[in-house]
């Protein structure tokens, strides 16, 4: 499940990206994860919206101890839909702190 919400080029110079990752059924070593990513244009001289190539990386990761319910995922997506700048706010969340409006703890920053 993936939702991307573009912010203006001046808002932290990023495009926010929210990804919900489910583990492969046979992979006992992985967990459900929520990632907040940042996409930055490889050519900073291009105008916003005209980027031909960008590099992405996770800024914040929330490794979940158990599979989230459908309601928890829907709540997460609804929060971002109602307030897209929330992705930029969540990107600043320190480790061991819940994403604002959720119970999902940041495990990697």
PyMOL commands that place a pseudoatom at each C-alpha (Angstrom):
pseudoatom trace, name=CA, resn=UNK, resi=1, chain=A, elem=C, hetatm=0, pos=[0.000, 0.000, 0.000]
pseudoatom trace, name=CA, resn=UNK, resi=2, chain=A, elem=C, hetatm=0, pos=[1.522, 3.317, -0.971]
pseudoatom trace, name=CA, resn=UNK, resi=3, chain=A, elem=C, hetatm=0, pos=[0.452, 6.952, -0.830]
pseudoatom trace, name=CA, resn=UNK, resi=4, chain=A, elem=C, hetatm=0, pos=[2.512, 9.857, -2.085]
pseudoatom trace, name=CA, resn=UNK, resi=5, chain=A, elem=C, hetatm=0, pos=[1.705, 13.465, -1.334]
pseudoatom trace, name=CA, resn=UNK, resi=6, chain=A, elem=C, hetatm=0, pos=[3.814, 16.122, -3.045]
pseudoatom trace, name=CA, resn=UNK, resi=7, chain=A, elem=C, hetatm=0, pos=[4.765, 19.158, -1.016]
pseudoatom trace, name=CA, resn=UNK, resi=8, chain=A, elem=C, hetatm=0, pos=[5.960, 22.374, -2.617]
pseudoatom trace, name=CA, resn=UNK, resi=9, chain=A, elem=C, hetatm=0, pos=[9.630, 22.523, -3.507]
pseudoatom trace, name=CA, resn=UNK, resi=10, chain=A, elem=C, hetatm=0, pos=[10.129, 25.094, -0.765]
pseudoatom trace, name=CA, resn=UNK, resi=11, chain=A, elem=C, hetatm=0, pos=[8.537, 22.932, 1.988]
pseudoatom trace, name=CA, resn=UNK, resi=12, chain=A, elem=C, hetatm=0, pos=[11.656, 21.170, 3.234]
pseudoatom trace, name=CA, resn=UNK, resi=13, chain=A, elem=C, hetatm=0, pos=[12.695, 20.727, -0.404]
pseudoatom trace, name=CA, resn=UNK, resi=14, chain=A, elem=C, hetatm=0, pos=[11.161, 17.249, -0.436]
pseudoatom trace, name=CA, resn=UNK, resi=15, chain=A, elem=C, hetatm=0, pos=[8.305, 15.287, -1.804]
pseudoatom trace, name=CA, resn=UNK, resi=16, chain=A, elem=C, hetatm=0, pos=[6.857, 13.174, 0.964]
pseudoatom trace, name=CA, resn=UNK, resi=17, chain=A, elem=C, hetatm=0, pos=[6.201, 9.514, 0.537]
pseudoatom trace, name=CA, resn=UNK, resi=18, chain=A, elem=C, hetatm=0, pos=[4.332, 7.180, 2.882]
pseudoatom trace, name=CA, resn=UNK, resi=19, chain=A, elem=C, hetatm=0, pos=[4.750, 3.435, 2.416]
pseudoatom trace, name=CA, resn=UNK, resi=20, chain=A, elem=C, hetatm=0, pos=[3.115, 0.577, 4.319]
pseudoatom trace, name=CA, resn=UNK, resi=21, chain=A, elem=C, hetatm=0, pos=[5.187, -2.589, 3.843]
pseudoatom trace, name=CA, resn=UNK, resi=22, chain=A, elem=C, hetatm=0, pos=[3.933, -6.069, 4.663]
pseudoatom trace, name=CA, resn=UNK, resi=23, chain=A, elem=C, hetatm=0, pos=[6.435, -8.901, 5.167]
pseudoatom trace, name=CA, resn=UNK, resi=24, chain=A, elem=C, hetatm=0, pos=[6.610, -11.782, 2.733]
pseudoatom trace, name=CA, resn=UNK, resi=25, chain=A, elem=C, hetatm=0, pos=[4.617, -14.754, 4.086]
pseudoatom trace, name=CA, resn=UNK, resi=26, chain=A, elem=C, hetatm=0, pos=[7.723, -16.996, 4.278]
pseudoatom trace, name=CA, resn=UNK, resi=27, chain=A, elem=C, hetatm=0, pos=[10.011, -14.357, 5.799]
pseudoatom trace, name=CA, resn=UNK, resi=28, chain=A, elem=C, hetatm=0, pos=[10.107, -14.914, 9.564]
pseudoatom trace, name=CA, resn=UNK, resi=29, chain=A, elem=C, hetatm=0, pos=[12.751, -12.199, 10.133]
pseudoatom trace, name=CA, resn=UNK, resi=30, chain=A, elem=C, hetatm=0, pos=[10.842, -9.199, 8.788]
pseudoatom trace, name=CA, resn=UNK, resi=31, chain=A, elem=C, hetatm=0, pos=[7.949, -7.184, 10.167]
pseudoatom trace, name=CA, resn=UNK, resi=32, chain=A, elem=C, hetatm=0, pos=[5.301, -4.740, 9.051]
pseudoatom trace, name=CA, resn=UNK, resi=33, chain=A, elem=C, hetatm=0, pos=[6.830, -1.306, 8.490]
pseudoatom trace, name=CA, resn=UNK, resi=34, chain=A, elem=C, hetatm=0, pos=[5.641, 2.216, 7.952]
pseudoatom trace, name=CA, resn=UNK, resi=35, chain=A, elem=C, hetatm=0, pos=[8.214, 4.328, 6.085]
pseudoatom trace, name=CA, resn=UNK, resi=36, chain=A, elem=C, hetatm=0, pos=[8.220, 8.081, 5.581]
pseudoatom trace, name=CA, resn=UNK, resi=37, chain=A, elem=C, hetatm=0, pos=[10.504, 8.789, 2.642]
pseudoatom trace, name=CA, resn=UNK, resi=38, chain=A, elem=C, hetatm=0, pos=[12.086, 11.765, 0.983]
pseudoatom trace, name=CA, resn=UNK, resi=39, chain=A, elem=C, hetatm=0, pos=[12.558, 12.185, -2.759]
pseudoatom trace, name=CA, resn=UNK, resi=40, chain=A, elem=C, hetatm=0, pos=[15.123, 14.723, -3.863]
pseudoatom trace, name=CA, resn=UNK, resi=41, chain=A, elem=C, hetatm=0, pos=[15.760, 15.688, -7.485]
pseudoatom trace, name=CA, resn=UNK, resi=42, chain=A, elem=C, hetatm=0, pos=[19.149, 14.571, -8.781]
pseudoatom trace, name=CA, resn=UNK, resi=43, chain=A, elem=C, hetatm=0, pos=[19.403, 17.864, -10.675]
pseudoatom trace, name=CA, resn=UNK, resi=44, chain=A, elem=C, hetatm=0, pos=[18.604, 20.692, -8.232]
pseudoatom trace, name=CA, resn=UNK, resi=45, chain=A, elem=C, hetatm=0, pos=[18.496, 23.215, -11.104]
pseudoatom trace, name=CA, resn=UNK, resi=46, chain=A, elem=C, hetatm=0, pos=[15.299, 21.705, -12.548]
pseudoatom trace, name=CA, resn=UNK, resi=47, chain=A, elem=C, hetatm=0, pos=[12.046, 23.480, -11.769]
pseudoatom trace, name=CA, resn=UNK, resi=48, chain=A, elem=C, hetatm=0, pos=[9.626, 21.833, -9.339]
pseudoatom trace, name=CA, resn=UNK, resi=49, chain=A, elem=C, hetatm=0, pos=[7.399, 19.379, -11.208]
pseudoatom trace, name=CA, resn=UNK, resi=50, chain=A, elem=C, hetatm=0, pos=[9.888, 18.969, -14.054]
pseudoatom trace, name=CA, resn=UNK, resi=51, chain=A, elem=C, hetatm=0, pos=[12.188, 16.499, -12.303]
pseudoatom trace, name=CA, resn=UNK, resi=52, chain=A, elem=C, hetatm=0, pos=[13.354, 13.757, -14.609]
pseudoatom trace, name=CA, resn=UNK, resi=53, chain=A, elem=C, hetatm=0, pos=[15.292, 11.757, -12.017]
pseudoatom trace, name=CA, resn=UNK, resi=54, chain=A, elem=C, hetatm=0, pos=[15.055, 11.711, -8.224]
pseudoatom trace, name=CA, resn=UNK, resi=55, chain=A, elem=C, hetatm=0, pos=[16.633, 9.652, -5.474]
pseudoatom trace, name=CA, resn=UNK, resi=56, chain=A, elem=C, hetatm=0, pos=[14.523, 8.411, -2.590]
pseudoatom trace, name=CA, resn=UNK, resi=57, chain=A, elem=C, hetatm=0, pos=[15.381, 7.255, 0.895]
pseudoatom trace, name=CA, resn=UNK, resi=58, chain=A, elem=C, hetatm=0, pos=[13.538, 6.426, 4.093]
pseudoatom trace, name=CA, resn=UNK, resi=59, chain=A, elem=C, hetatm=0, pos=[13.775, 9.213, 6.658]
pseudoatom trace, name=CA, resn=UNK, resi=60, chain=A, elem=C, hetatm=0, pos=[11.678, 7.554, 9.371]
pseudoatom trace, name=CA, resn=UNK, resi=61, chain=A, elem=C, hetatm=0, pos=[10.826, 3.878, 9.844]
pseudoatom trace, name=CA, resn=UNK, resi=62, chain=A, elem=C, hetatm=0, pos=[8.252, 2.411, 12.209]
pseudoatom trace, name=CA, resn=UNK, resi=63, chain=A, elem=C, hetatm=0, pos=[8.762, -1.361, 12.536]
pseudoatom trace, name=CA, resn=UNK, resi=64, chain=A, elem=C, hetatm=0, pos=[5.499, -2.672, 13.923]
pseudoatom trace, name=CA, resn=UNK, resi=65, chain=A, elem=C, hetatm=0, pos=[5.525, -5.516, 16.475]
pseudoatom trace, name=CA, resn=UNK, resi=66, chain=A, elem=C, hetatm=0, pos=[2.322, -6.978, 14.986]
pseudoatom trace, name=CA, resn=UNK, resi=67, chain=A, elem=C, hetatm=0, pos=[0.305, -6.632, 11.826]
pseudoatom trace, name=CA, resn=UNK, resi=68, chain=A, elem=C, hetatm=0, pos=[-1.779, -3.436, 11.920]
pseudoatom trace, name=CA, resn=UNK, resi=69, chain=A, elem=C, hetatm=0, pos=[-5.525, -3.731, 11.567]
pseudoatom trace, name=CA, resn=UNK, resi=70, chain=A, elem=C, hetatm=0, pos=[-7.266, -2.418, 8.469]
pseudoatom trace, name=CA, resn=UNK, resi=71, chain=A, elem=C, hetatm=0, pos=[-8.693, 0.359, 10.672]
pseudoatom trace, name=CA, resn=UNK, resi=72, chain=A, elem=C, hetatm=0, pos=[-5.191, 1.400, 11.801]
pseudoatom trace, name=CA, resn=UNK, resi=73, chain=A, elem=C, hetatm=0, pos=[-3.955, 1.606, 8.211]
pseudoatom trace, name=CA, resn=UNK, resi=74, chain=A, elem=C, hetatm=0, pos=[-7.087, 3.500, 7.143]
pseudoatom trace, name=CA, resn=UNK, resi=75, chain=A, elem=C, hetatm=0, pos=[-6.609, 5.936, 10.057]
pseudoatom trace, name=CA, resn=UNK, resi=76, chain=A, elem=C, hetatm=0, pos=[-2.983, 6.543, 9.031]
pseudoatom trace, name=CA, resn=UNK, resi=77, chain=A, elem=C, hetatm=0, pos=[-3.931, 7.222, 5.410]
pseudoatom trace, name=CA, resn=UNK, resi=78, chain=A, elem=C, hetatm=0, pos=[-6.872, 9.400, 6.435]
pseudoatom trace, name=CA, resn=UNK, resi=79, chain=A, elem=C, hetatm=0, pos=[-4.593, 11.560, 8.616]
pseudoatom trace, name=CA, resn=UNK, resi=80, chain=A, elem=C, hetatm=0, pos=[-2.254, 12.193, 5.693]
pseudoatom trace, name=CA, resn=UNK, resi=81, chain=A, elem=C, hetatm=0, pos=[-5.103, 12.787, 3.267]
pseudoatom trace, name=CA, resn=UNK, resi=82, chain=A, elem=C, hetatm=0, pos=[-6.645, 15.390, 5.583]
pseudoatom trace, name=CA, resn=UNK, resi=83, chain=A, elem=C, hetatm=0, pos=[-3.326, 17.094, 6.337]
pseudoatom trace, name=CA, resn=UNK, resi=84, chain=A, elem=C, hetatm=0, pos=[-0.590, 16.376, 3.734]
pseudoatom trace, name=CA, resn=UNK, resi=85, chain=A, elem=C, hetatm=0, pos=[2.060, 18.526, 5.532]
pseudoatom trace, name=CA, resn=UNK, resi=86, chain=A, elem=C, hetatm=0, pos=[1.865, 15.940, 8.328]
pseudoatom trace, name=CA, resn=UNK, resi=87, chain=A, elem=C, hetatm=0, pos=[4.412, 13.851, 6.383]
pseudoatom trace, name=CA, resn=UNK, resi=88, chain=A, elem=C, hetatm=0, pos=[7.015, 16.590, 6.812]
pseudoatom trace, name=CA, resn=UNK, resi=89, chain=A, elem=C, hetatm=0, pos=[6.165, 16.811, 10.519]
pseudoatom trace, name=CA, resn=UNK, resi=90, chain=A, elem=C, hetatm=0, pos=[6.429, 13.027, 10.937]
pseudoatom trace, name=CA, resn=UNK, resi=91, chain=A, elem=C, hetatm=0, pos=[9.814, 13.080, 9.168]
pseudoatom trace, name=CA, resn=UNK, resi=92, chain=A, elem=C, hetatm=0, pos=[11.156, 15.035, 12.172]
pseudoatom trace, name=CA, resn=UNK, resi=93, chain=A, elem=C, hetatm=0, pos=[9.851, 12.558, 14.773]
pseudoatom trace, name=CA, resn=UNK, resi=94, chain=A, elem=C, hetatm=0, pos=[12.651, 11.240, 17.013]
pseudoatom trace, name=CA, resn=UNK, resi=95, chain=A, elem=C, hetatm=0, pos=[13.192, 7.529, 17.634]
pseudoatom trace, name=CA, resn=UNK, resi=96, chain=A, elem=C, hetatm=0, pos=[11.027, 5.890, 20.314]
pseudoatom trace, name=CA, resn=UNK, resi=97, chain=A, elem=C, hetatm=0, pos=[8.334, 8.559, 19.782]
pseudoatom trace, name=CA, resn=UNK, resi=98, chain=A, elem=C, hetatm=0, pos=[4.911, 7.915, 18.246]
pseudoatom trace, name=CA, resn=UNK, resi=99, chain=A, elem=C, hetatm=0, pos=[3.975, 9.580, 14.979]
pseudoatom trace, name=CA, resn=UNK, resi=100, chain=A, elem=C, hetatm=0, pos=[1.627, 12.412, 15.921]
pseudoatom trace, name=CA, resn=UNK, resi=101, chain=A, elem=C, hetatm=0, pos=[-1.975, 11.176, 15.927]
pseudoatom trace, name=CA, resn=UNK, resi=102, chain=A, elem=C, hetatm=0, pos=[-0.977, 7.487, 15.935]
pseudoatom trace, name=CA, resn=UNK, resi=103, chain=A, elem=C, hetatm=0, pos=[0.402, 4.801, 18.252]
pseudoatom trace, name=CA, resn=UNK, resi=104, chain=A, elem=C, hetatm=0, pos=[3.146, 3.870, 15.750]
pseudoatom trace, name=CA, resn=UNK, resi=105, chain=A, elem=C, hetatm=0, pos=[6.599, 4.338, 17.274]
pseudoatom trace, name=CA, resn=UNK, resi=106, chain=A, elem=C, hetatm=0, pos=[9.567, 5.459, 15.219]
pseudoatom trace, name=CA, resn=UNK, resi=107, chain=A, elem=C, hetatm=0, pos=[12.217, 2.729, 15.389]
pseudoatom trace, name=CA, resn=UNK, resi=108, chain=A, elem=C, hetatm=0, pos=[14.759, 4.248, 12.994]
pseudoatom trace, name=CA, resn=UNK, resi=109, chain=A, elem=C, hetatm=0, pos=[15.470, 7.849, 12.040]
for i in range(1, 109): cmd.bond("trace and resi %d" % i, "trace and resi %d" % (i + 1))
show_as sticks, trace
zoom trace
